[in-house]
Amino acid sequence: MNVQNPLPAFRPFVAAGAAAQKPLDLVEVRYRPLPNAGGDVLLTNPFGDWVFVTQGEMSALVRGQLDDGTPLHQKLAAKNFIRSKISVETEAKRLARKKRFLAYGPNLHICVVTLRCNETCVYCHASRADMDQVQTDMSPEIGEKVVDFMLQSTSPGVTLEFQGGEPLANFPVMKHIIEYAVQKNRAYGKQLDFTLVSNLGLMTEDKLSYLVDHKVQICTSIDGPEALHTKQRVLVGGNSHREAARWIERINKKYIELGLDPTLYHVEALLTTTREALKYPREIVDTYRNLGCRAIFLRPVDPFGFAKKTAGRIEYDRREYHDFYRTAVDHILSLNAKGEEILERYAAIFLTKILMDEDSNFLDIRSPSGSAIGALAYNYDGSIFSSDEGRMIHEMGDDFFKIGDVRTSKYRDVMKHETVRALVLASIRETQPDCNVCTYAPYCGIQPEHSYRSQGSIFGQMRQSTLCSVHKGIQDFLFEKLHTGDASTVDTLKRWTTIRERSHFIQSSAAS
């Protein structure tokens, strides 16, 4: 491609009074000095390529000095930073491939079968109801309408995720929905799978047998060592940590009995990082190891549900989270170096974009976000929301993210809802102040519901966003690790990007 390439040019900063200079033969460049990169500067371009330059090389670029054939020019050309060396057609296809999720439609469908819950958590995002509040149970009829609506999605594959409250509190309706969905999908032939998010406190052998027989993936929550977990997640009449641990062991054993690879088939467990949890980064990782968990998701606390009311006890400065994250992941990396495979989910999401040039379609970290166009949430009463976070905000008294009802709404009308359009516009990185100049724009994403809850607008100011701070801190850490060039560490980070198919969970319900 010749120099007539229509890609935006990099214009160096020029000292006041200096003579006008010709723009450099560079694509648009964003840069970021990293705290632990020995003074080197990270450069990224809009396509997702990245490279480190020295301070001297960065100074040369700022002065407008980039001669053909120099080592700096060759280094940048090899990483797609030189405009005259770029094929617009190739890069357009590359970006289209990474954005192919935009052609799918909602693939994640969150079904809240009840708000009732047998545990009380200090950070509860779901706005739980007491166990006697049966009016918050979804009816079989509403459940069927949720399935009918879900199967209208243009996505070739759909996941129905059961949430609550505690979904097992309304197990009969959950069973009915599973069986109805399998039967109904015979006419659609979609790739269909089910997920259950449960605290496991109401699990029984009969329920487990049903879930395993019907290929339902099981996910739970573990907040760390027993003392921490039970302090934050109170189980009425029992020990929440012991119950979860007992059933994690039992479920994992069940998968092995079925002849499934335990590295692929095991209970997934999630962490919510509170102020108290920040004290125990290594202990939390070790708790997951001892439970047989191969992955840990070091999620910060969110400003939804009860978490807003208890913020005085559980919130923290995100700089403290950065220290916690670095310590925990360094521990995980050291375990991998000794041959023990365990990964951190946040890192895996970002590394898939950074190292594999792929988008894993994690709905909260993509552009535009998955709000409504990638996921829908259905409340127990049939109300439809742009996301589970939007549903949580509804339970807090604000209907901004309510976009329909399974009893009355048409699929097309929900997808064309004015709120859906606004959420798409608010979550396109390249059009948002702060994001449009951020070095991590090619890999990051915006969650409008978080901005709305924490800042009062879906068009949040990212430099003031706690979620943005988390994302930047994690990516700083990952790029510093990549910058070291340590072979063992880089090899581990590359392994975390591997996409592992778990076809056992896919329902054999295609039309035949």
C-alpha positions as CSV (number, residue, x, y, z in Angstrom):
1,M,0.0,0.0,0.0
2,N,1.4,3.4,-1.0
3,V,1.6,6.6,1.0
4,Q,-1.9,7.5,-0.1
5,N,-3.2,5.2,2.6
6,P,-6.2,6.9,4.2
7,L,-5.4,5.8,7.8
8,P,-5.1,8.6,10.3
9,A,-1.5,9.9,10.8
10,F,0.4,10.3,14.0
11,R,1.3,14.0,14.5
12,P,4.2,14.4,17.0
13,F,4.1,17.0,19.7
14,V,6.2,20.0,18.6
15,A,7.7,22.5,21.0
16,A,6.2,26.0,20.9
17,G,7.8,28.1,18.2
18,A,9.3,25.2,16.4
19,A,9.0,25.0,12.6
20,A,6.0,23.1,11.3
21,Q,6.9,19.5,10.6
22,K,5.5,16.9,8.2
23,P,3.3,14.3,10.0
24,L,5.2,11.1,10.6
25,D,4.4,8.0,8.5
26,L,2.6,6.4,11.4
27,V,-0.9,5.2,12.0
28,E,-2.7,6.7,15.0
29,V,-0.6,5.9,18.1
30,R,-1.6,5.9,21.7
31,Y,1.2,5.6,24.4
32,R,1.5,4.8,28.1
33,P,4.6,4.8,30.3
34,L,4.3,1.8,32.7
35,P,5.4,1.9,36.4
36,N,7.6,-1.2,36.2
37,A,8.8,-1.3,32.6
38,G,12.3,0.2,33.2
39,G,11.3,3.5,31.6
40,D,10.1,2.0,28.4
41,V,6.8,3.3,26.8
42,L,4.0,1.1,25.5
43,L,2.6,2.0,22.1
44,T,-0.7,0.6,20.7
45,N,-2.5,1.2,17.4
46,P,-6.3,0.9,16.6
47,F,-5.8,-2.6,15.3
48,G,-4.6,-4.0,18.6
49,D,-0.9,-4.2,17.8
50,W,1.5,-3.1,20.5
51,V,5.2,-2.5,20.9
52,F,7.6,-1.1,23.6
53,V,9.9,1.8,22.8
54,T,12.7,3.3,24.9
55,Q,12.5,6.8,26.2
56,G,15.0,7.9,23.7
57,E,12.9,6.4,20.8
58,M,9.8,8.1,22.2
59,S,11.6,11.4,22.3
60,A,12.6,11.0,18.7
61,L,9.0,10.4,17.7
62,V,7.9,13.4,19.6
63,R,10.5,15.5,17.8
64,G,9.2,14.1,14.4
65,Q,12.3,12.0,13.8
66,L,11.6,8.6,12.1
67,D,13.9,7.9,9.1
68,D,13.4,4.9,6.8
69,G,15.7,1.9,7.5
70,T,16.5,2.9,11.1
71,P,16.1,0.2,13.8
72,L,13.1,2.2,15.2
73,H,11.4,2.4,11.8
74,Q,12.0,-1.4,11.3
75,K,10.6,-2.2,14.7
76,L,7.4,-0.1,14.1
77,A,6.9,-1.5,10.6
78,A,7.0,-5.1,11.9
79,K,4.2,-4.2,14.3
80,N,1.9,-2.5,11.8
81,F,2.6,1.1,12.9
82,I,3.9,2.4,9.6
83,R,1.1,3.8,7.4
84,S,2.7,3.2,4.1
85,K,3.3,-0.5,5.0
86,I,-0.4,-1.1,6.0
87,S,-3.0,-2.8,3.8
88,V,-6.3,-1.1,4.6
89,E,-8.2,-4.1,3.2
90,T,-6.3,-6.5,5.4
91,E,-6.8,-4.4,8.6
92,A,-10.5,-3.9,7.8
93,K,-11.0,-7.7,7.6
94,R,-9.1,-8.1,10.8
95,L,-11.3,-5.6,12.7
96,A,-14.4,-7.1,11.2
97,R,-13.4,-10.6,12.4
98,K,-12.9,-9.3,15.9
99,K,-16.3,-7.6,15.8
100,R,-18.2,-10.5,14.3
101,F,-20.2,-10.8,17.6
102,L,-22.2,-7.8,16.4
103,A,-23.9,-10.1,13.9
104,Y,-25.0,-12.6,16.5
105,G,-27.7,-11.1,18.7
106,P,-28.2,-11.8,22.4
107,N,-26.5,-15.1,23.2
108,L,-26.6,-14.9,27.0
109,H,-30.1,-15.1,28.6
110,I,-30.2,-14.6,32.4
111,C,-33.3,-16.1,34.0
112,V,-34.1,-15.1,37.5
113,V,-36.4,-17.9,38.7
114,T,-36.7,-16.4,42.2
115,L,-35.4,-13.7,44.5
116,R,-35.6,-15.9,47.5
117,C,-32.3,-16.9,49.0
118,N,-31.1,-18.9,52.0
119,E,-27.9,-16.9,52.4
120,T,-27.3,-13.2,53.4
121,C,-24.3,-11.7,51.7
122,V,-22.8,-8.4,52.7
123,Y,-22.4,-7.3,49.0
124,C,-25.6,-9.0,47.6
125,H,-26.1,-7.7,44.0
126,A,-29.4,-9.5,43.5
127,S,-31.5,-7.7,46.1
128,R,-32.5,-11.0,47.7
129,A,-35.8,-11.8,49.4
130,D,-36.4,-14.0,52.4
131,M,-37.2,-17.6,51.9
132,D,-40.9,-17.1,52.7
133,Q,-41.4,-14.5,50.0
134,V,-42.8,-17.0,47.4
135,Q,-44.4,-14.2,45.4
136,T,-40.9,-13.6,44.0
137,D,-40.9,-17.1,42.3
138,M,-41.2,-17.3,38.6
139,S,-44.2,-19.3,37.4
140,P,-44.0,-22.1,34.8
141,E,-46.0,-20.0,32.4
142,I,-43.5,-17.1,32.6
143,G,-40.7,-19.5,32.3
144,E,-42.1,-20.8,29.0
145,K,-42.4,-17.3,27.7
146,V,-38.8,-16.6,28.6
147,V,-37.8,-19.6,26.5
148,D,-40.0,-18.5,23.6
149,F,-38.5,-15.1,23.7
150,M,-34.9,-16.3,24.0
151,L,-35.2,-18.6,21.0
152,Q,-36.2,-15.7,18.8
153,S,-32.6,-14.4,19.2
154,T,-30.7,-14.2,15.9
155,S,-27.7,-15.8,17.7
156,P,-27.0,-19.3,16.5
157,G,-26.2,-20.3,20.0
158,V,-27.9,-19.3,23.3
159,T,-27.0,-19.9,26.9
160,L,-29.8,-19.9,29.5
161,E,-28.3,-19.0,32.9
162,F,-30.4,-19.5,36.0
163,Q,-29.9,-16.9,38.7
164,G,-31.6,-15.6,41.8
165,G,-31.8,-15.2,44.7
166,E,-31.0,-18.9,45.0
167,P,-32.3,-20.7,41.9
168,L,-32.5,-24.0,43.7
169,A,-35.2,-22.5,45.9
170,N,-37.5,-22.7,42.9
171,F,-36.1,-26.0,41.5
172,P,-39.4,-27.4,40.1
173,V,-39.8,-24.4,37.8
174,M,-36.2,-24.5,36.8
175,K,-36.6,-28.1,35.8
176,H,-39.7,-27.2,33.8
177,I,-37.9,-24.5,31.9
178,I,-35.0,-26.8,31.0
179,E,-37.3,-29.5,29.6
180,Y,-39.4,-27.0,27.8
181,A,-36.4,-25.3,26.2
182,V,-34.9,-28.6,25.0
183,Q,-38.2,-29.6,23.5
184,K,-38.9,-26.2,22.0
185,N,-35.4,-25.9,20.5
186,R,-36.0,-29.0,18.3
187,A,-37.8,-26.6,15.9
188,Y,-35.0,-24.0,16.1
189,G,-31.8,-26.2,16.1
190,K,-29.8,-23.7,18.1
191,Q,-26.7,-24.6,20.0
192,L,-28.3,-24.6,23.5
193,D,-26.7,-24.8,26.9
194,F,-27.7,-24.2,30.5
195,T,-25.8,-22.7,33.4
196,L,-26.7,-22.5,37.1
197,V,-25.3,-19.9,39.5
198,S,-25.9,-21.3,43.0
199,N,-24.5,-21.0,46.5
200,L,-25.1,-24.8,46.7
201,G,-26.7,-24.5,50.1
202,L,-29.9,-26.2,48.9
203,M,-28.3,-28.8,46.7
204,T,-29.3,-32.5,47.2
205,E,-28.2,-35.7,45.5
206,D,-31.5,-35.8,43.5
207,K,-31.0,-32.3,42.3
208,L,-27.4,-32.9,41.4
209,S,-28.3,-36.0,39.4
210,Y,-30.9,-34.1,37.5
211,L,-28.5,-31.2,36.7
212,V,-25.7,-33.6,35.6
213,D,-28.0,-35.7,33.5
214,H,-29.3,-32.6,31.8
215,K,-25.8,-31.2,31.2
216,V,-26.2,-28.0,33.3
217,Q,-23.0,-26.2,34.1
218,I,-22.7,-25.3,37.8
219,C,-21.1,-22.1,39.1
220,T,-20.8,-21.0,42.7
221,S,-19.2,-18.3,44.9
222,I,-16.2,-18.8,47.1
223,D,-14.9,-15.7,48.9
224,G,-11.7,-17.3,50.3
225,P,-10.8,-19.1,53.5
226,E,-13.7,-20.4,55.7
227,A,-13.5,-17.6,58.2
228,L,-13.7,-14.9,55.5
229,H,-16.4,-16.7,53.4
230,T,-18.7,-17.4,56.3
231,K,-18.4,-13.8,57.6
232,Q,-19.4,-12.4,54.2
233,R,-21.9,-15.1,53.2
234,V,-24.2,-16.1,56.1
235,L,-26.1,-19.4,55.7
236,V,-29.1,-19.6,58.0
237,G,-28.7,-22.7,60.2
238,G,-25.4,-23.8,58.6
239,N,-21.9,-23.1,57.4
240,S,-21.9,-21.6,53.9
241,H,-18.3,-22.4,53.2
242,R,-18.5,-26.1,54.3
243,E,-21.6,-26.6,52.2
244,A,-20.1,-25.1,49.1
245,A,-16.9,-27.0,49.5
246,R,-18.7,-30.3,50.1
247,W,-20.7,-29.9,46.9
248,I,-17.8,-28.6,44.8
249,E,-16.0,-31.8,45.7
250,R,-19.0,-34.0,45.0
251,I,-19.8,-32.4,41.7
252,N,-16.2,-32.6,40.5
253,K,-16.1,-36.3,41.5
254,K,-19.3,-36.8,39.5
255,Y,-17.7,-35.4,36.3
256,I,-14.8,-37.7,36.8
257,E,-17.1,-40.7,37.2
258,L,-18.6,-39.7,33.8
259,G,-15.2,-40.0,32.3
260,L,-14.8,-36.2,31.7
261,D,-11.5,-34.4,31.7
262,P,-11.3,-32.7,35.1
263,T,-9.2,-29.9,33.6
264,L,-12.2,-28.9,31.5
265,Y,-15.1,-30.1,33.5
266,H,-15.3,-28.8,37.1
267,V,-17.3,-26.4,39.1
268,E,-16.6,-22.7,38.3
269,A,-16.3,-20.5,41.4
270,L,-16.4,-16.7,41.6
271,L,-14.9,-14.3,44.1
272,T,-16.2,-10.9,45.1
273,T,-13.3,-8.9,46.5
274,T,-14.3,-6.9,49.5
275,R,-12.2,-4.7,51.8
276,E,-11.7,-7.6,54.1
277,A,-10.6,-9.9,51.2
278,L,-7.8,-7.5,50.3
279,K,-5.9,-8.8,53.3
280,Y,-5.7,-12.4,51.9
281,P,-4.6,-12.5,48.3
282,R,-2.4,-15.7,48.6
283,E,-4.8,-17.4,51.0
284,I,-7.7,-16.9,48.6
285,V,-5.8,-18.4,45.7
286,D,-4.8,-21.4,47.9
287,T,-8.4,-21.9,49.0
288,Y,-9.4,-22.2,45.3
289,R,-6.5,-24.7,44.7
290,N,-7.6,-26.8,47.7
291,L,-11.1,-27.0,46.4
292,G,-9.9,-28.2,43.0
293,C,-10.8,-25.0,41.1
294,R,-8.6,-24.4,38.1
295,A,-9.6,-20.8,37.6
296,I,-10.3,-17.8,39.8
297,F,-12.0,-14.6,38.8
298,L,-10.7,-11.7,41.0
299,R,-13.7,-9.5,40.6
300,P,-13.9,-6.2,42.6
301,V,-17.1,-5.3,44.4
302,D,-19.8,-3.6,42.3
303,P,-22.1,-0.7,43.3
304,F,-25.3,-2.7,42.9
305,G,-27.9,-4.1,45.3
306,F,-26.9,-4.3,48.9
307,A,-23.3,-3.4,48.0
308,K,-24.3,0.3,47.8
309,K,-25.8,0.2,51.3
310,T,-22.9,-1.6,52.8
311,A,-20.2,0.4,51.0
312,G,-18.9,1.8,54.2
313,R,-17.8,-1.7,55.3
314,I,-16.8,-3.4,52.0
315,E,-15.6,-0.6,49.6
316,Y,-12.0,0.5,49.1
317,D,-9.7,2.6,47.0
318,R,-9.0,0.8,43.8
319,R,-5.3,1.3,44.2
320,E,-5.6,-1.2,47.1
321,Y,-7.2,-3.6,44.7
322,H,-4.3,-3.2,42.2
323,D,-1.9,-4.3,45.0
324,F,-4.2,-7.2,45.9
325,Y,-4.5,-8.3,42.2
326,R,-0.7,-8.1,41.6
327,T,0.1,-10.2,44.7
328,A,-2.6,-12.8,43.9
329,V,-1.6,-13.2,40.3
330,D,2.1,-13.3,41.1
331,H,1.3,-16.2,43.4
332,I,-0.8,-17.9,40.6
333,L,2.1,-17.5,38.2
334,S,4.6,-19.0,40.7
335,L,2.3,-22.0,41.1
336,N,2.2,-22.4,37.3
337,A,6.0,-22.2,37.2
338,K,6.0,-25.3,39.5
339,G,3.7,-27.2,37.1
340,E,0.3,-26.4,38.8
341,E,-2.2,-25.1,36.2
342,I,-4.5,-22.4,37.5
343,L,-5.5,-19.2,35.7
344,E,-7.1,-15.8,36.5
345,R,-10.1,-15.0,34.4
346,Y,-9.7,-11.2,34.1
347,A,-6.2,-11.8,32.8
348,A,-7.3,-14.5,30.4
349,I,-10.0,-12.1,28.9
350,F,-7.5,-9.3,28.3
351,L,-4.7,-11.6,27.1
352,T,-6.9,-13.3,24.5
353,K,-7.2,-9.8,22.9
354,I,-3.6,-8.8,23.5
355,L,-1.9,-12.0,22.4
356,M,-4.3,-13.9,20.2
357,D,-5.8,-10.9,18.3
358,E,-9.2,-12.3,19.2
359,D,-12.2,-11.0,21.2
360,S,-13.5,-13.6,23.6
361,N,-16.9,-11.8,23.6
362,F,-16.9,-11.3,27.4
363,L,-19.9,-9.0,27.4
364,D,-18.7,-6.4,30.0
365,I,-15.3,-5.9,28.3
366,R,-16.1,-5.4,24.7
367,S,-17.0,-2.5,22.4
368,P,-19.9,-1.9,22.1
369,S,-20.9,-3.7,25.4
370,G,-23.1,-6.7,25.5
371,S,-26.0,-4.7,27.1
372,A,-29.1,-6.0,25.3
373,I,-27.4,-6.8,22.1
374,G,-25.3,-9.5,23.7
375,A,-27.4,-10.4,26.7
376,L,-30.8,-10.1,28.2
377,A,-32.0,-10.6,31.7
378,Y,-35.5,-11.8,32.6
379,N,-36.9,-11.1,36.1
380,Y,-39.2,-13.5,37.9
381,D,-42.3,-11.5,36.8
382,G,-41.4,-11.6,33.1
383,S,-39.8,-8.1,32.8
384,I,-36.9,-7.8,30.4
385,F,-33.7,-5.9,31.1
386,S,-30.6,-4.9,29.1
387,S,-28.5,-6.9,31.6
388,D,-28.5,-8.4,35.0
389,E,-27.0,-5.2,36.3
390,G,-29.9,-3.3,34.8
391,R,-32.3,-5.7,36.6
392,M,-30.5,-5.0,39.8
393,I,-30.9,-1.3,39.3
394,H,-34.6,-2.0,38.8
395,E,-34.8,-3.8,42.1
396,M,-33.2,-0.7,43.7
397,G,-36.2,1.4,42.4
398,D,-35.1,2.6,38.9
399,D,-36.6,1.2,35.7
400,F,-34.2,2.9,33.3
401,F,-32.9,-0.4,31.9
402,K,-36.3,-2.1,31.6
403,I,-36.9,-2.7,27.9
404,G,-39.8,-5.1,27.7
405,D,-41.9,-7.9,29.1
406,V,-42.0,-11.5,27.8
407,R,-45.8,-11.5,28.0
408,T,-46.4,-8.5,25.7
409,S,-43.2,-7.4,23.9
410,K,-42.0,-8.4,20.4
411,Y,-38.4,-9.4,20.0
412,R,-37.8,-6.8,17.3
413,D,-39.3,-4.0,19.4
414,V,-37.0,-4.9,22.3
415,M,-33.9,-4.8,20.1
416,K,-34.9,-1.5,18.6
417,H,-35.8,0.0,22.1
418,E,-34.4,3.6,22.5
419,T,-32.6,2.5,25.6
420,V,-30.8,-0.3,23.7
421,R,-29.7,2.3,21.1
422,A,-28.4,4.6,23.8
423,L,-26.5,1.8,25.5
424,V,-24.7,0.9,22.2
425,L,-23.7,4.5,21.6
426,A,-22.5,4.9,25.2
427,S,-20.3,1.8,25.0
428,I,-18.4,2.4,21.8
429,R,-14.9,3.1,23.0
430,E,-13.7,5.2,20.1
431,T,-16.4,7.8,20.6
432,Q,-16.1,8.3,24.3
433,P,-14.0,11.0,25.9
434,D,-11.0,9.4,27.7
435,C,-11.5,6.1,26.0
436,N,-10.8,7.5,22.5
437,V,-7.2,8.4,23.5
438,C,-6.6,5.5,25.9
439,T,-3.7,3.2,25.1
440,Y,-5.9,0.2,26.1
441,A,-8.8,1.1,23.9
442,P,-8.2,-1.9,21.5
443,Y,-8.6,-4.4,24.4
444,C,-11.1,-2.8,26.8
445,G,-14.8,-2.1,27.2
446,I,-17.4,0.1,28.9
447,Q,-20.3,-1.1,31.1
448,P,-22.9,1.6,30.8
449,E,-24.9,0.3,33.8
450,H,-21.9,0.7,36.0
451,S,-21.4,4.3,34.8
452,Y,-25.1,5.0,35.4
453,R,-25.0,3.6,38.9
454,S,-21.7,5.2,40.0
455,Q,-21.8,8.4,38.0
456,G,-25.4,9.1,37.2
457,S,-25.1,8.7,33.4
458,I,-24.5,5.9,30.9
459,F,-22.0,8.2,29.3
460,G,-19.6,8.0,32.3
461,Q,-16.3,9.8,32.7
462,M,-13.9,7.0,32.6
463,R,-11.0,8.7,34.4
464,Q,-13.4,8.8,37.4
465,S,-14.7,5.2,37.0
466,T,-13.6,2.6,39.5
467,L,-14.2,-0.1,36.8
468,C,-11.9,1.8,34.4
469,S,-9.3,1.9,37.2
470,V,-9.5,-1.8,37.6
471,H,-9.2,-2.5,33.9
472,K,-6.2,-0.2,33.5
473,G,-4.5,-1.6,36.5
474,I,-4.8,-5.2,35.3
475,Q,-3.6,-4.3,31.8
476,D,-0.6,-2.4,33.3
477,F,0.3,-5.5,35.2
478,L,0.0,-7.8,32.2
479,F,2.0,-5.6,29.9
480,E,4.7,-5.3,32.5
481,K,4.9,-9.1,32.6
482,L,5.0,-9.3,28.9
483,H,7.7,-6.6,28.8
484,T,10.0,-8.7,31.1
485,G,10.3,-11.4,28.4
486,D,10.6,-14.0,31.1
487,A,10.0,-17.2,29.1
488,S,8.2,-19.1,31.8
489,T,5.8,-16.2,32.6
490,V,5.1,-15.4,29.0
491,D,4.4,-19.1,28.2
492,T,1.9,-19.3,31.1
493,L,0.2,-16.1,30.0
494,K,-0.1,-17.5,26.4
495,R,-1.6,-20.8,27.8
496,W,-4.3,-18.7,29.6
497,T,-5.6,-17.6,26.2
498,T,-6.4,-21.1,25.0
499,I,-10.1,-21.5,24.2
500,R,-11.2,-24.8,25.7
501,E,-14.3,-26.3,24.2
502,R,-16.6,-28.1,26.6
503,S,-18.9,-29.8,24.2
504,H,-20.4,-32.1,26.8
505,F,-22.6,-29.3,28.0
506,I,-24.2,-28.6,24.7
507,Q,-27.7,-29.9,24.4
508,S,-28.4,-32.5,21.6
509,S,-31.7,-30.8,20.7
510,A,-31.1,-29.7,17.2
511,A,-33.8,-30.3,14.7
512,S,-33.6,-33.8,13.2
